[in-house]
């Protein structure tokens, strides 16, 4: 039975539509659905519990997505394991398409759905930004920025050692080679973008900061710890996701108590476990952050360079060559490209302070994407 793990922090406005989409059209025993309410101060847990015994609810006082996902893993019953952000929309048919892709003969270990970004109500600059963003090769082919990642048992074992990283879905995506991951055309997720320019920049600052953290981790881990290795894997990473963000991200205090409930059931207690890793080249797109040296200013000595001939860690960075190729193919995108570059530069400036302070815990949340 596939297990669907949904970390949720103050998502009372969005969680219901996700759960309704998963429950409608699925049988009682088809999916193991687990909502992990982490640090919630609203009615998120009540929204989940109101869906009845088909939805199990785990609660922890620690507001940490990473901890929530690890806690979800402790309570999940089966594989494939599907991680879903609470603010996206996904249906039962989409889950089936993802599990079918993982069960196929192609050796796919991780899969994600095609993304749909509804632009109704978004400011014109937000719409312009995403016209370019959706055409980036890494965005088209990567598993990040979708709010959903499904993994087989083997795939899950590969990312089980990921440490608390903000760029969670980017890290998970880069843990798998192109032949090991798939974007499944028969599955679709609705990811709601920010509606305002200010919220878009907040989201891009978050992505720039989180990618800097990921790259700093890769440098410190050395060549053996690059994404895709058994011990360590390479967003919001480079997001566009609805916060969305995948199997890690954020930090918290291990060892706190949590409770599990299904409607009408007693609560049980246990402990939250932390686990262990992840990456992403000079960037222009807000996928990344300040130049590499920036994140070392407050971080002690810069690690030695990788030995000659060592493989570079996998990356989801966008270079100028990618942007030139898009413009050559679609010259009419030039105005949107200028907006895109403006957002990328604003994100880079906005991320500098957090990177210097090594503040990888502050989660810049955009509220406009959560509006009805």
N, C-alpha and C positions, 0 to 999 in steps of 0.2 A: 504494500500500500504506500503510495507517495505521501511524504510528509511535507506540509506547507508551513514554514516558519515565518511569522509576521512580527518583526519588532515594531513596537508602537510607543511613541512618546507624545502625549497630548494630541491625539489624532481623533478626537470624538467627532469632528466634522467630516472626516474622510473615510474612516475605517468601515462604516456601515455599507457604503456602496461597494467596496472591495469584497467584503464577506458575502454580500447578497449575490454578487456576480459569481463567486466560487460555489456557493450553495445551490443556486438555481441551476437546474439541469444536471446535477450530480446526485448519485445515490448516497444513502446513509453511510455505507461502508467504503465508499470509493476513495476519499481523501482523509488523511489525518491532519486537521487544521489546528494550529497552535498559535495563539496570539500572546506575545510576551510584552506586557505593559511595563515599561521601565521609567521610573521616576515620574509617573503621571500625576498631575494635580487636577485633572478634569475627569470626565465620565468615560474615558476610553475603555476601561475594563467593563463597565456596565453595558456599553454598546456591544462589546464582543459577547458577553454572557447572555445578552438578550436574544442572540441567535440560536440559543438552545444547546443541547448536549453535543451536537456535531462540531462545536467550536470549544476547544479547551483554552483556558486562560491561565497564564502564569503571570504573577506580579512580583516585581522587585522594586525597592525604593531607589535603586541606583540608576540615574539617567544616563545610560551608556548603551549605545547600539551594539558595540562589540560584546559587552557582557550579556546583553539580551540574546544575541545570536548564539553564544556559547550555551546559555541557559536553555534556549530552545532546542539545541542539539541534545542536551541531556535528557529532555523530556520527549523528543520526537520518537516516533515508533518505527519509521521505515525509510526506504529509498525507492526511487530517487528522492532527493532532498531539494525542495524549491524554496528559495528565500525571496520574500516579496515585501517591498516597502508598503507601509500602510496607506500612503497617499496616492497610489496608482489604482488603475482599474484593470482587472484580469478576470476572464471567465473560465468556466470548467473546461470548455473545448480547447482553450489555449493551454491549459495545464496538460491535457491529454496529448496535444501536439508536441509539447516539450518532452514529456516522458517517452513518447514514441521515438523521438529523435535520439534520446539516450539509449534506447533499447535496440537501435538499428545496428546494421553490420559495419558501419563506417568508423567505429572506434571513437565516437564523440563522447567526451567526458563531461562537458559543460555546455549548456545551451541557454539561449535567451530569445525572447520574442521580438518581432518587428515592433518598432515604437511608432505611436501616433501622437503627435503634438498638436492639440487643438489650440488655434490661435485666436479664437473669438474672445474679444475683450482685452487683448494684449495691445500695449502701446506700439506705435509703428516702428520704433527703434528695436523693440524686442522682436517683432516679426522679422525685421531686416537681419538681425543677428542670427536668428535660427535658420533663415534661408541659406546662409553660408554654412553654419555649424553642421546642419544635416548632410551637407555634401562632402564633408571631410572624410577621407578614406578611413582613418582610425575610428571615426564615429559610426560610419556605415558598417564596419566589420567587427568592431569590438563588442564585448558583452556589457560594457559599462553604459551609464546614462539611460537605463531602461527600468531600473527599479525591480528587476526580476532576474535571478540567475538560478538555473536548475542544474543539479549535479548528480552524477551516478555515485555509487559507493566509492569507486576508485578515484573519481574526481574530488569528492569530499575529503578523502584521505590526503590528497595533495595540498589542500588549502587549510587543513586542520591546524597547522602551526602558525597561521597568520597572527601577528601581534596586533595590538590596538592601533589601527591606522585609520585616519579620516577617509583616505582614498580607497575605501573598501572594495567597491565594485571594479575599479580600475585594477587594483591589486589582484583580485580574483581573475579578471579577464586575462591579465598578462601572465598568470600562472600556467596558462595552457597555450600550446602552439596552435597555429592556424588549422592544422588537421584535427586537433583535439577539441575545438570549440566550434559552435555553429549558431548562427542567427536563423531561427526557424521561420520560414515564410508563412506556415500555416498557423502560427501563433501571433497574437497581437496584444500589446499593452498600451493603455492610454496613460501618458505621462503629461501632467498639466504643467506648462511652463509658467514662470513668473509673469505677471501682467504688467508690472511697472518697470521702468528703467532702473530705479533704485534697487528693487529686489533682484533684478538680473545681475547687477554689479555685486550685490551681496553674495549671490550664488557663485559668481565667477571668482570673487575673492576667496571664498571657501574652497573652490576647486584649486586655485593657485597655491593656497596654503597647504592643502592636503597633498598635492603632488610634490611640493617641496619636501614635506615630511617623508613621503614614500621614497624619493630619490636619495635623501640623506640616509635613510635606512639601508638602501641598496649599497651606497658607497661604503658605509661602515661595515656591512656584512661581507664585502669583498666579492670577488668573482664567484666563489662557491655559493654565495647566498643570493644570487640573482633570481629574479622571478622565473618560475618554471622549474626550479630545482625541487627536490623532494622536501627540503626543509623550509624553503622560503618561496613566496610567490610575488610576482611583480605587481568607484569616484563613485566618487563623486567625481572620486577621481575626477577624471576629465568629464565633468558631468554635464548635464542637461537632464540628468535624472531628476525626478521629483524629490530631491533630497535623497535622492534616492540613491540608495546608496548601497546594498549588497552585503556580503557576509563579513563584515568587521566595521570598525570605525568608532571613534570616541573612546574614552577611557573611563575607568571607574575603580571602585575598591572591591577586590575579590573578597569572598568570604562573607558576604552579607546574606541575610535570610531572604527567602522568597516564598511565595505561596502559589499553589496551583489550584484552579477551580474549574469545574464544569458546572453547568446549571444544576443546582440542587445537591452538589457534592460537597464533602468536607474538604478543608484545605490541608495540604501537607507542606512541610518545610524541608528545605535543603540548603545547599550553598551554591554560590556562583563561582564558576571556575574561569580564570583567565587562561588564554592560550598564547601561542607564539607566532606571520611575516610578509614582505612585498616589494614595485617600481613604475617609472615612465620616462629629450635632447633639446637644444635651445628652441624655445617655443614662442609661438606668436599668438596662440589662440585662447589663452585663458585656461587651457587644459593644464598648463603648467604655471610656473611661478617666476620669481626672480631668478637671475642667473645662479648657477650652481654655487658659486662662492658665497652668495648671500646667506644661505642657510647655515654656513659654518661660522659666521662671525661671532656668535655667542655659544658655539658648540665645541670649543676646544680645537685641537689641531686637525687639519684636514688629513684624512687617511691617505696612505700611499696610493699611487696610481696602480691600476691593474697591470699585471705583467703583460709584456708584449705578446700579442697573439691571443690574449684572453677574449672570449666573446663578450660583447657589450650586453648589459641587461636589456631586455625587451622594453620598448617604449611606445607610448601612444601619442607622442608629441606631434604637433603640426608644424612643418617648416614652411618657409616662404615658397619653396617649390610647389608644395601642395596648393597654396593659394593662387599662384600663377597658373597652374594647370586648370583650376576651377574658372578663373577669369578667361583663359583662352577658350575654354569650352562654352562659357556663357558670359560674354562681355557685358550684357545688361545687368549683371550682378555687381558692377563696380560701386554704385552707391551703397548697397548692402555690405560690401566688403569694407568700405570705409567705416561704417558703423561697427562692424565686427572687430576691426583693428582698434577702434576707440575703446570698446569694451575690454579688449585684451590688455591694453595699456593701463586702463583704470584698475583692472583687477591686479595687475602686477604691482602698481603703486600701493594699492590697498592692502596687499598681502605682506609688504616688507616688514612692517612693525611686528606682526605675529611671527614671522619667520625669524627675525632677529631675536625675539624673546622666547622662541621655541614654544609658542603657545599653539599647541595642536589639539587643544581641548574645547576651545570656544567654537560653538556651532552657530554660524550665521544662518539663521532660518528665514526663508522668505514666506511671508504670510499670504501674499496675494495669489499664489498658486493654489491655495487652499480655500479660496472663496467659491461659493456656489455659483 
